């Protein structure tokens, strides 16, 4: 069996399965319940006031209070 046929067989079977599994994993990671606030903050970036910095989020404010 030559190299091309071996690589072609691998790509047609196992690599397809591996990439499909990776894709499903990424979709599950994005749709997890804890990610909503992070994605909402990123989605609001275009609508922030351009003249002033965005207000500090609650999480950032809590970290600042805990650190200093």
Secondary structure, DSSP 4 states (H G I P E B T S, - for coil): --HHHHHHHHIIIIIHHHHHHHHHHHHHHHTSGGGHHHHHHHHTGGGS-SSSPPPPPHHHHHHHHHH-
